Amino acid sequence: MFMANKGDFMKHHLDWSSYETAGQGDAYAGIPATGGDFAKAVAVCISDKLCQRKPKGVMCPSFRITDDVQQSPGGRVLALKAALNGELGDQPFVHPQLTDAMDLCVGCKGCKRECANSVDMAAIKIEYQAQRNAISGIPRRDWLFANLPRWLQYRGLLTKLVAWRNQSPLLKNLGERWLGISARRELPQPAEAAYAAPPAAIGDKPVILFVDTFARHFEPEIAEAAHAVLASAGYQVQVLSPAATDDEPERPLCCGRTWLSLGLVDDARREAARMLEALRPALESGIPVVGLEPSCILSLRDEHLKLGLGEAALALAKQVYLFEEFIAREHDRKNMTLNLKPVALPKALVHGHCHQKAVGAMKSLRKVLRLIPELEFEFIEASCCGMSGSFGLDAEHRDVSLQMAEADLLPAVRAAGADTALLANGFSCRHQIEEGAGRKPLHVALLLKDALV
């Protein structure tokens, strides 16, 4: 274990003074009201048991596959209330009752959208993990996964290690025994070369393209496609790079999501501060910021507002867009013309990232797909894919992760014709589909690039 400071126990790691109790149906909103703290964030649950039903929607994947009330947002709230009320002893955040309740939460944000009082269990789990880490230390596996953006500075060595591990049953079994990484999972393989930003495209409309860790190192073709599409529409595309004053100018910027999702809040805060410093000129001049990975970009409009980073974080939350959101917005405002031709596809099957669904951002993707002439597409009605970052790579979570995918997503993928294109904008979603169904999905940026005239 990598021990945290014991003095941090019961100190709030996220800033809950900005907790929002209203729903977030508008994908462009996300600026919270004031008032409240962590206890109030938990207490907003009114026990109406909406989270213990299984209608169409995104809430709650762990309850859907277990039928266990404890594995619903309402069940987790009961355990959290017991912890905060002192019923689970002096160290409630490592008490088995709370640990069992929080273990299968994948942070999908479905409860924030579909709960009557918008219980934000995804953010609550981050706080829980931070409290647990402060008591017990950071598990080696979490430390390794969280620090992936740093390990990728040594991408040549890391690429060889991942390939070696994926090809060796012995190393897979040792990794499961020593680190808890499932031997029955393949680790994502970095691309042969990382994304290299081209010169800024000529155009009279500036836009900042933020290339996240996964697009940069694992699927650079997505960032290249997004750059090409924006440039073809007349935008001066500038790829975000560290500020001149950055302490780590050679390391690409990261939103901090890998740290945040595993409860390493201080590290996530430092990464977010790096990003905000690099964005200072763009925020001051109102230049839009466009990104590719839903869990990353939507964190900037949600969890980053709980990191205590002030007005700059609020400004970015109003100014940052998913790639498809930006295109839909600019097209609706008649600021963009994309010359697109039909693509050689009979149909496209679309899986939405659960965070996109939770904030209502799927409507933008629908609008963008309609811009491609003659394209027929269908959205898969499914909850979370179950991968949820590194969750599906955990030895103890591997089977549960696939059960979540098998509930709706993977059967729909297998039923699709071999010539049907699969779209999934989330990196972990694409990994889950590829492993579970043997099909490689595309990001919408790749489809739009193929459709450029």
C-alpha positions as CSV (number, residue, x, y, z in Angstrom):
1,M,0.0,0.0,0.0
2,F,1.0,3.6,-0.6
3,M,0.0,5.2,2.7
4,A,-1.8,8.5,2.6
5,N,-1.7,11.1,5.4
6,K,-3.8,9.8,8.3
7,G,-4.6,13.4,9.3
8,D,-6.7,13.7,6.2
9,F,-9.4,11.3,7.5
10,M,-12.8,12.9,7.6
11,K,-11.5,16.0,5.9
12,H,-13.6,16.7,2.8
13,H,-11.4,16.0,-0.2
14,L,-13.9,17.5,-2.7
15,D,-15.4,20.9,-2.2
16,W,-19.0,20.1,-1.4
17,S,-20.0,23.8,-0.8
18,S,-21.0,23.9,-4.5
19,Y,-23.2,20.7,-4.3
20,E,-26.1,21.0,-6.7
21,T,-29.4,19.3,-5.8
22,A,-31.2,20.2,-9.1
23,G,-31.1,17.9,-12.1
24,Q,-28.7,18.4,-15.0
25,G,-30.7,17.7,-18.0
26,D,-29.1,20.5,-20.0
27,A,-25.7,19.3,-21.4
28,Y,-24.5,22.9,-21.6
29,A,-25.4,23.8,-18.0
30,G,-23.4,22.1,-15.2
31,I,-22.8,25.2,-13.1
32,P,-23.9,24.3,-9.5
33,A,-25.9,26.4,-7.1
34,T,-24.3,27.2,-3.7
35,G,-25.0,25.6,-0.4
36,G,-24.7,22.2,1.1
37,D,-21.9,19.8,2.1
38,F,-21.0,16.1,1.9
39,A,-23.6,15.1,4.4
40,K,-26.3,17.0,2.6
41,A,-25.2,15.5,-0.7
42,V,-26.0,12.1,0.8
43,A,-29.1,13.2,2.6
44,V,-30.9,14.5,-0.5
45,C,-32.1,10.9,-1.2
46,I,-35.8,10.7,-0.4
47,S,-36.0,6.9,-0.6
48,D,-38.6,6.8,-3.4
49,K,-36.9,3.6,-4.7
50,L,-36.8,4.8,-8.3
51,C,-33.3,3.5,-8.4
52,Q,-34.6,0.0,-7.6
53,R,-36.6,-0.4,-10.8
54,K,-35.5,-1.6,-14.2
55,P,-37.2,0.6,-16.8
56,K,-35.3,1.7,-19.9
57,G,-32.7,4.2,-18.9
58,V,-29.2,4.3,-17.4
59,M,-29.8,3.8,-13.7
60,C,-28.4,1.7,-12.0
61,P,-26.2,-1.0,-13.7
62,S,-25.1,-2.7,-10.5
63,F,-28.6,-3.0,-9.2
64,R,-29.8,-4.2,-12.6
65,I,-27.5,-7.2,-12.6
66,T,-27.7,-8.1,-8.9
67,D,-31.2,-7.3,-7.8
68,D,-29.6,-6.4,-4.5
69,V,-31.0,-3.3,-2.9
70,Q,-27.7,-2.6,-1.2
71,Q,-26.2,-2.2,-4.7
72,S,-28.6,0.6,-5.6
73,P,-28.0,4.3,-5.0
74,G,-30.6,4.1,-2.2
75,G,-28.9,1.2,-0.6
76,R,-25.6,3.0,-0.7
77,V,-27.2,6.1,0.8
78,L,-28.3,4.1,3.8
79,A,-24.8,2.8,4.4
80,L,-23.3,6.2,4.0
81,K,-25.8,7.7,6.4
82,A,-24.9,5.0,8.9
83,A,-21.2,5.9,8.4
84,L,-21.8,9.6,8.9
85,N,-24.0,9.1,11.9
86,G,-21.3,7.2,13.7
87,E,-23.1,3.8,13.5
88,L,-20.1,2.1,11.8
89,G,-17.4,2.9,14.3
90,D,-14.5,5.3,14.4
91,Q,-13.3,4.4,10.9
92,P,-16.6,4.0,8.9
93,F,-15.0,4.4,5.5
94,V,-13.3,1.1,5.8
95,H,-16.2,-0.7,7.5
96,P,-17.3,-3.8,5.5
97,Q,-20.9,-2.6,5.3
98,L,-19.9,0.6,3.5
99,T,-17.2,-1.1,1.5
100,D,-19.6,-3.7,0.2
101,A,-22.2,-1.1,-0.7
102,M,-19.8,1.1,-2.6
103,D,-17.8,-1.6,-4.3
104,L,-19.9,-2.1,-7.5
105,C,-20.7,1.6,-8.1
106,V,-19.3,2.4,-11.5
107,G,-19.8,6.1,-11.3
108,C,-22.1,6.1,-14.3
109,K,-24.0,9.3,-13.2
110,G,-27.3,7.6,-14.0
111,C,-28.7,8.5,-10.6
112,K,-27.7,12.1,-11.0
113,R,-29.9,12.2,-14.1
114,E,-32.8,9.9,-13.2
115,C,-33.1,10.2,-9.4
116,A,-35.9,12.6,-8.3
117,N,-33.3,14.6,-6.2
118,S,-30.3,14.0,-8.4
119,V,-28.2,12.0,-5.9
120,D,-24.7,12.3,-7.3
121,M,-23.3,8.9,-6.3
122,A,-20.5,9.2,-8.8
123,A,-19.0,12.2,-6.9
124,I,-19.9,10.7,-3.6
125,K,-17.9,7.6,-4.5
126,I,-14.8,9.7,-5.3
127,E,-15.1,11.2,-1.8
128,Y,-15.6,7.8,-0.3
129,Q,-12.5,6.5,-2.1
130,A,-10.5,9.4,-0.9
131,Q,-11.5,8.9,2.7
132,R,-10.7,5.2,2.4
133,N,-7.3,5.9,0.9
134,A,-6.6,8.3,3.8
135,I,-7.1,5.5,6.3
136,S,-5.8,2.4,4.5
137,G,-3.4,3.8,1.9
138,I,-3.8,3.7,-1.8
139,P,-3.9,0.1,-3.3
140,R,-1.0,-0.6,-5.6
141,R,-3.4,-1.4,-8.5
142,D,-5.2,2.0,-8.1
143,W,-1.9,3.8,-7.8
144,L,-0.6,2.2,-11.0
145,F,-3.8,2.9,-13.0
146,A,-4.3,6.4,-11.7
147,N,-0.8,7.4,-12.7
148,L,-1.1,6.1,-16.3
149,P,-0.7,9.7,-17.7
150,R,2.7,9.9,-16.0
151,W,3.8,6.3,-17.0
152,L,3.1,7.3,-20.6
153,Q,6.1,9.6,-20.5
154,Y,8.0,6.4,-21.0
155,R,5.7,5.1,-23.6
156,G,8.3,3.0,-25.4
157,L,9.0,0.9,-22.3
158,L,5.4,0.9,-21.3
159,T,4.3,-0.4,-24.7
160,K,6.8,-3.2,-24.5
161,L,5.7,-4.1,-21.0
162,V,2.0,-4.2,-21.9
163,A,2.6,-6.3,-25.0
164,W,4.8,-8.7,-23.0
165,R,2.1,-9.0,-20.3
166,N,-0.7,-9.5,-22.8
167,Q,1.2,-12.3,-24.6
168,S,2.3,-14.1,-21.5
169,P,-0.1,-16.2,-19.4
170,L,2.5,-16.3,-16.7
171,L,2.7,-12.5,-16.4
172,K,-1.1,-12.3,-16.5
173,N,-1.4,-14.7,-13.6
174,L,1.4,-12.9,-11.6
175,G,-0.3,-9.6,-12.3
176,E,-3.6,-10.9,-10.9
177,R,-1.9,-12.4,-7.9
178,W,0.3,-9.4,-7.0
179,L,-1.8,-6.5,-8.3
180,G,-5.3,-7.7,-8.7
181,I,-5.4,-7.0,-12.5
182,S,-7.6,-9.7,-14.1
183,A,-5.6,-12.3,-16.0
184,R,-8.6,-12.7,-18.2
185,R,-8.4,-9.2,-19.5
186,E,-6.2,-7.7,-22.2
187,L,-4.7,-4.3,-21.2
188,P,-5.1,-1.6,-23.8
189,Q,-2.0,-1.4,-26.0
190,P,-0.5,2.1,-26.7
191,A,-0.3,3.0,-30.4
192,E,3.0,2.7,-32.2
193,A,3.4,6.5,-32.2
194,A,1.7,9.2,-30.0
195,Y,-0.4,11.9,-31.5
196,A,1.7,14.8,-33.0
197,A,-0.1,18.1,-33.4
198,P,0.1,19.5,-36.9
199,P,0.5,23.3,-37.4
200,A,-2.5,25.4,-36.5
201,A,-5.0,25.2,-39.3
202,I,-5.7,28.3,-41.3
203,G,-9.1,29.8,-40.5
204,D,-10.9,32.8,-39.0
205,K,-12.6,31.0,-36.2
206,P,-10.2,29.9,-33.4
207,V,-10.9,26.8,-31.4
208,I,-8.8,24.9,-28.9
209,L,-8.6,21.1,-29.4
210,F,-7.8,19.3,-26.1
211,V,-6.3,15.9,-26.9
212,D,-6.8,13.7,-23.9
213,T,-4.4,11.0,-22.6
214,F,-6.2,8.1,-24.4
215,A,-6.6,9.8,-27.7
216,R,-3.0,11.0,-27.6
217,H,-1.3,7.7,-26.7
218,F,-3.7,4.9,-27.6
219,E,-5.9,6.1,-30.6
220,P,-4.2,9.1,-32.1
221,E,-6.2,8.7,-35.3
222,I,-9.2,10.0,-33.5
223,A,-7.5,13.3,-32.6
224,E,-6.2,13.5,-36.2
225,A,-9.7,13.0,-37.6
226,A,-11.2,15.7,-35.2
227,H,-8.5,18.2,-36.3
228,A,-9.2,17.5,-40.0
229,V,-13.0,17.9,-39.6
230,L,-12.7,21.2,-37.7
231,A,-10.1,22.5,-40.1
232,S,-12.3,21.6,-43.1
233,A,-15.1,23.6,-41.5
234,G,-12.9,26.7,-41.5
235,Y,-11.7,26.7,-37.9
236,Q,-8.2,27.7,-36.8
237,V,-7.5,24.6,-34.7
238,Q,-4.9,25.0,-31.9
239,V,-4.0,21.9,-30.0
240,L,-3.7,22.6,-26.3
241,S,-0.2,22.3,-24.8
242,P,1.3,23.1,-21.4
243,A,1.9,26.7,-20.4
244,A,5.4,28.1,-20.5
245,T,5.4,28.2,-16.7
246,D,4.4,24.6,-16.3
247,D,6.6,22.5,-13.9
248,E,6.4,19.6,-16.3
249,P,6.4,21.2,-19.8
250,E,7.4,18.0,-21.5
251,R,4.4,16.0,-20.2
252,P,1.1,16.5,-22.1
253,L,-1.8,17.9,-20.3
254,C,-4.4,15.6,-18.7
255,C,-7.8,16.3,-17.2
256,G,-6.9,14.2,-14.2
257,R,-9.7,11.8,-14.6
258,T,-7.7,8.7,-13.9
259,W,-6.7,10.1,-10.5
260,L,-10.1,11.5,-9.7
261,S,-12.0,8.2,-10.5
262,L,-9.8,6.3,-8.0
263,G,-10.0,8.9,-5.2
264,L,-6.6,10.5,-5.6
265,V,-8.1,14.0,-5.4
266,D,-5.0,16.0,-4.7
267,D,-3.3,14.6,-7.8
268,A,-6.4,15.3,-9.9
269,R,-6.5,18.9,-8.5
270,R,-2.9,19.4,-9.6
271,E,-3.6,18.1,-13.1
272,A,-6.7,20.3,-13.4
273,A,-4.7,23.3,-12.3
274,R,-2.1,22.6,-15.0
275,M,-4.8,22.5,-17.6
276,L,-6.5,25.7,-16.4
277,E,-3.1,27.5,-16.5
278,A,-2.6,26.4,-20.1
279,L,-6.1,27.6,-20.9
280,R,-5.9,31.0,-19.3
281,P,-5.6,33.0,-22.5
282,A,-8.4,31.0,-24.2
283,L,-10.7,31.5,-21.2
284,E,-10.0,35.2,-21.1
285,S,-10.7,35.6,-24.9
286,G,-13.7,33.2,-24.9
287,I,-12.2,30.7,-27.4
288,P,-14.2,27.4,-27.2
289,V,-12.4,24.3,-26.0
290,V,-13.3,21.0,-27.7
291,G,-12.5,17.5,-26.5
292,L,-13.0,13.9,-27.6
293,E,-13.4,11.7,-24.5
294,P,-16.8,12.0,-22.7
295,S,-15.6,11.0,-19.2
296,C,-12.8,13.6,-19.5
297,I,-14.7,16.5,-21.0
298,L,-17.8,16.1,-18.9
299,S,-15.6,16.0,-15.7
300,L,-14.6,19.5,-16.6
301,R,-18.3,20.5,-16.3
302,D,-19.0,18.5,-13.2
303,E,-16.4,17.0,-10.8
304,H,-13.8,19.8,-11.5
305,L,-16.2,22.2,-10.0
306,K,-15.7,20.4,-6.7
307,L,-11.9,20.8,-6.7
308,G,-11.9,24.3,-5.3
309,L,-10.2,25.8,-8.4
310,G,-12.2,29.1,-8.4
311,E,-13.5,31.2,-11.3
312,A,-11.3,29.6,-13.9
313,A,-13.0,26.2,-13.5
314,L,-16.4,27.9,-13.7
315,A,-15.4,29.7,-16.9
316,L,-14.1,26.4,-18.5
317,A,-17.3,24.6,-17.6
318,K,-19.2,27.1,-19.7
319,Q,-16.7,27.0,-22.5
320,V,-15.8,23.3,-23.0
321,Y,-17.7,21.0,-25.4
322,L,-17.5,17.4,-26.6
323,F,-16.6,17.3,-30.3
324,E,-20.1,16.4,-31.4
325,E,-21.6,19.0,-29.1
326,F,-19.5,21.7,-30.6
327,I,-20.4,20.7,-34.2
328,A,-24.1,20.5,-33.4
329,R,-24.0,23.9,-31.7
330,E,-22.1,25.6,-34.5
331,H,-24.3,24.0,-37.1
332,D,-27.5,25.1,-35.3
333,R,-26.1,28.6,-35.1
334,K,-25.2,28.6,-38.8
335,N,-21.5,29.2,-37.9
336,M,-20.3,26.0,-39.6
337,T,-20.6,24.4,-43.0
338,L,-19.4,20.8,-43.4
339,N,-19.3,19.4,-46.9
340,L,-20.2,15.8,-46.3
341,K,-20.8,12.9,-48.7
342,P,-22.5,9.5,-48.0
343,V,-20.3,6.9,-46.5
344,A,-20.2,3.3,-47.6
345,L,-22.2,2.0,-44.7
346,P,-25.7,0.5,-44.7
347,K,-26.2,1.4,-41.1
348,A,-24.5,2.5,-37.9
349,L,-25.2,1.2,-34.4
350,V,-24.4,3.7,-31.7
351,H,-23.6,3.1,-28.0
352,G,-23.6,6.2,-25.9
353,H,-21.1,6.7,-23.0
354,C,-23.1,6.7,-19.7
355,H,-21.9,10.2,-18.8
356,Q,-23.2,11.5,-22.2
357,K,-26.6,9.9,-21.4
358,A,-26.5,11.3,-17.9
359,V,-26.2,14.9,-19.0
360,G,-28.5,14.7,-22.1
361,A,-25.6,15.0,-24.5
362,M,-26.8,12.2,-26.8
363,K,-29.0,14.6,-28.7
364,S,-25.9,16.4,-30.1
365,L,-24.6,13.1,-31.4
366,R,-27.9,12.4,-33.1
367,K,-27.8,15.8,-34.7
368,V,-24.3,15.3,-36.0
369,L,-25.0,11.8,-37.5
370,R,-28.0,13.4,-39.3
371,L,-25.5,15.7,-41.1
372,I,-24.1,12.7,-43.0
373,P,-26.2,12.1,-46.1
374,E,-28.2,8.9,-46.3
375,L,-26.7,7.5,-43.1
376,E,-29.1,5.2,-41.2
377,F,-28.3,4.8,-37.5
378,E,-29.8,3.4,-34.4
379,F,-29.0,4.0,-30.7
380,I,-28.6,1.0,-28.5
381,E,-30.8,1.2,-25.4
382,A,-28.4,0.2,-22.7
383,S,-27.0,1.3,-19.4
384,C,-23.3,1.5,-18.6
385,C,-21.0,-0.8,-20.6
386,G,-19.5,-2.0,-17.4
387,M,-15.8,-1.2,-18.1
388,S,-15.9,2.2,-16.3
389,G,-12.3,3.1,-16.7
390,S,-10.2,0.5,-14.8
391,F,-13.1,-1.1,-13.0
392,G,-13.5,-3.9,-15.6
393,L,-9.8,-4.7,-15.4
394,D,-10.0,-5.5,-11.7
395,A,-9.8,-9.2,-11.0
396,E,-12.8,-9.1,-8.6
397,H,-14.9,-7.0,-10.9
398,R,-14.2,-8.6,-14.3
399,D,-17.3,-10.9,-14.3
400,V,-19.6,-8.2,-12.9
401,S,-18.3,-5.8,-15.6
402,L,-19.2,-8.3,-18.4
403,Q,-22.6,-9.0,-16.8
404,M,-23.3,-5.3,-17.1
405,A,-22.3,-5.4,-20.8
406,E,-24.3,-8.5,-21.4
407,A,-27.5,-7.0,-20.0
408,D,-28.2,-5.1,-23.3
409,L,-25.1,-3.8,-25.0
410,L,-23.2,-6.9,-26.2
411,P,-26.3,-8.8,-27.4
412,A,-27.2,-5.8,-29.5
413,V,-23.7,-5.6,-31.0
414,R,-23.7,-9.3,-31.8
415,A,-27.1,-9.1,-33.5
416,A,-25.9,-6.4,-35.8
417,G,-24.8,-7.3,-39.3
418,A,-21.1,-7.6,-40.0
419,D,-21.3,-4.6,-42.3
420,T,-23.0,-2.4,-39.7
421,A,-20.6,0.2,-38.3
422,L,-20.3,0.5,-34.5
423,L,-19.9,3.9,-32.9
424,A,-18.8,4.4,-29.3
425,N,-17.2,7.7,-28.2
426,G,-15.9,6.4,-24.9
427,F,-12.4,4.8,-24.8
428,S,-13.4,2.2,-22.1
429,C,-16.7,1.5,-24.0
430,R,-14.7,0.6,-27.1
431,H,-12.4,-1.6,-25.2
432,Q,-15.3,-3.5,-23.6
433,I,-17.1,-4.0,-26.9
434,E,-13.9,-5.2,-28.6
435,E,-13.2,-7.7,-25.9
436,G,-16.8,-8.8,-25.3
437,A,-18.0,-9.0,-28.9
438,G,-14.8,-9.0,-31.1
439,R,-15.9,-5.8,-32.9
440,K,-13.9,-2.6,-33.1
441,P,-16.1,0.5,-32.7
442,L,-15.4,3.9,-34.1
443,H,-15.4,7.4,-32.6
444,V,-17.7,9.8,-34.4
445,A,-14.7,11.9,-35.5
446,L,-13.5,9.1,-37.7
447,L,-16.9,8.7,-39.3
448,L,-17.1,12.4,-40.1
449,K,-13.6,12.5,-41.5
450,D,-14.6,9.6,-43.9
451,A,-17.6,11.6,-45.0
452,L,-15.6,14.8,-45.8
453,V,-15.9,15.8,-49.5
